[in-house]
């Protein structure tokens, strides 16, 4: 029952976050979809690293009042990656995974949500798992907490652990250059109109 409640709560939060940014507006929209590299570090009963490819959709609306010093934006997409768990150097644990993330910074606050399907293996045993993540987006960097729901009860579950602190970085330079260009144009227009 606990797992069902956690999954339901995550789905509701993901849907709510996408609806928050998806409101209709008369503003212009910049949108970019690219396959970009994705890197990650995590702490979960040891340390881990992650490397993968992210089908990243980046979008922002403008003109907006730039009261907070930035434009609202959203970054979302699916990714394929693999992580390496460094909790025990005697037996290497890898975790190929498929996932989805959404990071939004609105006009007043930001949030980051994600879900991963991971198949942990040490080349003797394997344990598929579902990880639910939430946290804060800091432009290309997402920092969050993840809770892992394992499908089997074996030694890998104890070696990997349920709770995770994670930081992932998406390298989408083209989208961020365009975002900075739009921001610069808006601030110049705003300062010249005063």
PyMOL commands that set and color helices and strands:
alter all, ss='L'
color gray80, all
select helices_A, chain A and resi 2-21+155-160+173-193
alter helices_A, ss='H'
color red, helices_A
select strands_A, chain A and resi 28-43+47-62+73-85+93-105+110-121+126-138+141-150+163-170
alter strands_A, ss='S'
color yellow, strands_A
deselect
rebuild
show_as cartoon
